Amino acid sequence: MTGGMGISFLAFAALGHPLTLDAAKTWRPERAGEMDRDFHSNPAAHRWHLKVSAVWGAGLIAEASTRAVLVYLLPIDVMVGISAALAVIVFAALIAWTVWDRKRRQAAWSS
């Protein structure tokens, strides 16, 4: 599942329609039009969404690949717990990185 999501992040970014933009518009629908305009007119915003989508895609594919390897190396009862923990850790790390990078980007633009 996470591997498919990772491939989707990368594929949509390659097509010029990053999923991070859709996610942002879902969280803030009242700003959807403004976000679209910013994405299409501001090269820095455009690059940022593509970068974040690429990081999420790569992170999710790495998580799925790690899980696929571990399922053959570890007993099933151990892998059940590790699989759940791995998903939580990867999603938490990706969210934390995205928040950190967004704050860093905003600070750079405001100065």
Residue frames as qw, qx, qy, qz and C-alpha x, y, z in Angstrom:
[[0.000, 0.886, 0.464, 0.000, 0.00, 0.00, 0.00],
 [0.257, -0.851, 0.090, 0.450, 2.69, 2.51, 0.97],
 [0.456, -0.159, 0.593, 0.644, 4.76, 1.55, -2.06],
 [0.252, 0.605, 0.649, 0.386, 1.80, 2.36, -4.31],
 [0.122, -0.950, -0.237, 0.166, 1.34, 5.66, -2.54],
 [0.428, -0.602, 0.328, 0.588, 5.03, 6.44, -3.00],
 [0.399, 0.170, 0.663, 0.610, 4.84, 5.66, -6.71],
 [0.103, 0.822, 0.536, 0.160, 1.77, 7.90, -6.95],
 [0.264, -0.873, -0.006, 0.410, 3.60, 10.80, -5.30],
 [0.397, -0.381, 0.521, 0.653, 6.48, 10.44, -7.76],
 [0.332, 0.385, 0.727, 0.461, 4.31, 9.88, -10.84],
 [0.046, 0.897, 0.439, 0.024, 2.04, 12.85, -10.20],
 [0.299, -0.790, 0.161, 0.510, 5.03, 15.07, -9.44],
 [0.416, -0.128, 0.638, 0.635, 6.63, 13.96, -12.73],
 [0.205, 0.598, 0.677, 0.377, 3.38, 14.89, -14.50],
 [0.108, 0.305, -0.016, 0.946, 3.52, 18.36, -12.92],
 [0.557, -0.530, -0.216, -0.602, 0.62, 17.82, -10.53],
 [0.246, 0.232, -0.809, 0.480, 2.14, 17.10, -7.08],
 [0.514, -0.499, -0.689, -0.115, -0.12, 15.39, -4.59],
 [0.355, -0.293, -0.456, 0.761, 1.14, 17.70, -1.87],
 [0.137, -0.066, -0.139, -0.979, -0.73, 20.54, -3.55],
 [0.546, -0.346, -0.586, -0.488, -3.95, 18.54, -3.50],
 [0.558, -0.369, -0.649, 0.364, -3.36, 17.62, 0.14],
 [0.179, -0.139, -0.246, 0.942, -2.79, 21.27, 1.07],
 [0.325, -0.167, -0.309, -0.878, -6.00, 22.29, -0.74],
 [0.585, -0.376, -0.700, -0.160, -7.92, 19.56, 1.10],
 [0.462, -0.356, -0.544, 0.603, -6.74, 20.88, 4.46],
 [0.034, -0.481, -0.159, 0.861, -7.45, 24.52, 3.54],
 [0.369, 0.513, 0.707, 0.317, -10.26, 24.50, 0.93],
 [0.060, 0.936, 0.258, -0.231, -10.92, 28.21, 1.43],
 [0.144, -0.780, 0.403, 0.457, -7.41, 28.89, 0.06],
 [0.767, 0.155, 0.580, 0.229, -7.50, 26.36, -2.81],
 [0.506, 0.824, 0.197, 0.165, -7.68, 28.99, -5.55],
 [0.114, -0.937, 0.330, 0.003, -4.86, 31.00, -4.01],
 [0.659, -0.397, 0.612, 0.181, -2.72, 27.87, -3.71],
 [0.741, 0.439, 0.451, 0.232, -3.31, 27.00, -7.37],
 [0.306, 0.942, -0.017, 0.140, -2.35, 30.50, -8.48],
 [0.354, -0.808, 0.468, 0.053, 0.74, 30.45, -6.27],
 [0.777, -0.115, 0.584, 0.204, 1.79, 27.04, -7.58],
 [0.664, 0.558, 0.401, 0.295, 1.43, 28.10, -11.22],
 [0.242, 0.930, 0.005, 0.277, 2.89, 31.61, -10.91],
 [0.337, -0.832, 0.429, -0.104, 5.58, 31.29, -8.21],
 [0.699, 0.416, -0.581, 0.041, 8.55, 29.15, -9.30],
 [0.000, -0.392, 0.770, -0.503, 9.69, 28.71, -5.68],
 [0.677, -0.038, 0.444, -0.586, 6.29, 27.33, -4.62],
 [0.854, 0.357, -0.248, -0.284, 6.25, 25.10, -7.69],
 [0.477, 0.456, -0.715, 0.231, 9.71, 23.69, -6.89],
 [0.278, -0.321, 0.691, -0.585, 8.81, 23.24, -3.21],
 [0.829, 0.064, 0.244, -0.499, 5.73, 21.14, -3.95],
 [0.817, 0.411, -0.398, -0.079, 7.68, 19.02, -6.43],
 [0.222, 0.482, -0.744, 0.405, 10.49, 18.54, -3.88],
 [0.488, -0.211, 0.601, -0.596, 8.14, 17.58, -1.07],
 [0.899, 0.199, 0.016, -0.390, 6.28, 15.15, -3.32],
 [0.665, 0.472, -0.570, 0.096, 9.59, 13.57, -4.35],
 [0.032, -0.408, 0.756, -0.511, 10.69, 13.21, -0.71],
 [0.702, -0.050, 0.429, -0.566, 7.36, 11.66, 0.29],
 [0.877, 0.341, -0.217, -0.259, 7.44, 9.34, -2.71],
 [0.496, 0.475, -0.685, 0.244, 10.99, 8.19, -2.02],
 [0.249, -0.341, 0.687, -0.591, 10.30, 7.81, 1.71],
 [0.806, 0.036, 0.282, -0.519, 7.20, 5.71, 1.18],
 [0.837, 0.395, -0.369, -0.092, 8.91, 3.50, -1.40],
 [0.247, 0.482, -0.742, 0.394, 11.86, 3.02, 0.96],
 [0.513, -0.218, 0.577, -0.597, 9.47, 2.05, 3.76],
 [0.902, 0.198, 0.046, -0.381, 7.67, -0.46, 1.54],
 [0.672, 0.493, -0.545, 0.090, 10.96, -1.91, 0.31],
 [0.036, -0.434, 0.748, -0.501, 12.26, -2.27, 3.86],
 [0.713, -0.068, 0.419, -0.559, 9.04, -3.97, 4.88],
 [0.883, 0.341, -0.213, -0.242, 9.26, -6.37, 1.92],
 [0.464, 0.478, -0.697, 0.266, 12.80, -7.40, 2.88],
 [0.237, -0.337, 0.688, -0.598, 12.02, -7.75, 6.58],
 [0.836, -0.007, 0.122, -0.536, 8.99, -9.96, 5.95],
 [0.881, 0.280, -0.381, -0.005, 11.35, -12.61, 4.59],
 [0.384, 0.447, -0.628, 0.509, 13.96, -12.19, 7.32],
 [0.215, -0.229, 0.607, -0.730, 11.84, -12.08, 10.47],
 [0.012, 0.308, 0.945, -0.106, 9.18, -14.33, 11.98],
 [0.119, -0.579, -0.560, -0.580, 5.61, -13.30, 11.21],
 [0.446, -0.763, -0.453, 0.118, 4.68, -12.46, 14.81],
 [0.454, -0.453, 0.001, 0.767, 7.70, -10.15, 15.09],
 [0.216, 0.167, 0.464, 0.843, 7.08, -8.59, 11.68],
 [0.149, -0.743, -0.608, -0.236, 3.49, -7.66, 12.57],
 [0.393, -0.812, -0.215, 0.375, 4.69, -5.33, 15.32],
 [0.430, -0.322, 0.300, 0.788, 7.65, -4.02, 13.36],
 [0.210, 0.429, 0.617, 0.625, 5.49, -3.33, 10.31],
 [0.180, -0.869, -0.450, -0.097, 3.07, -1.18, 12.27],
 [0.463, -0.725, 0.001, 0.510, 5.88, 0.64, 14.07],
 [0.460, -0.045, 0.447, 0.766, 7.76, 1.21, 10.81],
 [0.107, 0.655, 0.558, 0.498, 4.71, 2.80, 9.18],
 [0.316, -0.900, -0.283, 0.101, 4.12, 5.11, 12.15],
 [0.537, -0.537, 0.174, 0.628, 7.80, 6.12, 12.30],
 [0.392, 0.166, 0.510, 0.748, 8.04, 6.82, 8.56],
 [0.009, -0.773, -0.500, -0.392, 4.83, 8.86, 8.41],
 [0.420, -0.854, -0.166, 0.260, 5.80, 10.81, 11.53],
 [0.533, -0.347, 0.290, 0.715, 9.26, 11.51, 10.09],
 [0.284, 0.390, 0.542, 0.688, 7.83, 12.65, 6.75],
 [0.167, -0.875, -0.417, -0.180, 5.29, 14.92, 8.43],
 [0.505, -0.741, -0.014, 0.441, 7.94, 16.39, 10.75],
 [0.494, -0.098, 0.397, 0.767, 10.31, 16.99, 7.82],
 [0.154, 0.618, 0.546, 0.544, 7.54, 18.64, 5.78],
 [0.299, -0.910, -0.285, 0.033, 6.60, 20.98, 8.64],
 [0.557, -0.563, 0.160, 0.589, 10.27, 21.83, 9.27],
 [0.431, 0.113, 0.490, 0.749, 10.96, 22.47, 5.59],
 [0.032, 0.776, 0.505, 0.375, 7.83, 24.60, 5.20],
 [0.387, -0.881, -0.134, 0.237, 8.80, 26.77, 8.18],
 [0.550, -0.352, 0.329, 0.682, 12.33, 27.09, 6.79],
 [0.319, 0.417, 0.561, 0.640, 10.94, 28.07, 3.39],
 [0.118, -0.891, -0.404, -0.172, 8.59, 30.66, 4.87],
 [0.484, -0.752, 0.029, 0.446, 11.40, 32.17, 6.94],
 [0.502, -0.095, 0.443, 0.737, 13.59, 32.44, 3.85],
 [0.175, 0.609, 0.554, 0.540, 10.81, 34.12, 1.83],
 [0.251, -0.911, -0.326, -0.005, 9.98, 36.63, 4.57],
 [0.512, -0.642, 0.118, 0.558, 13.55, 37.84, 4.91]]
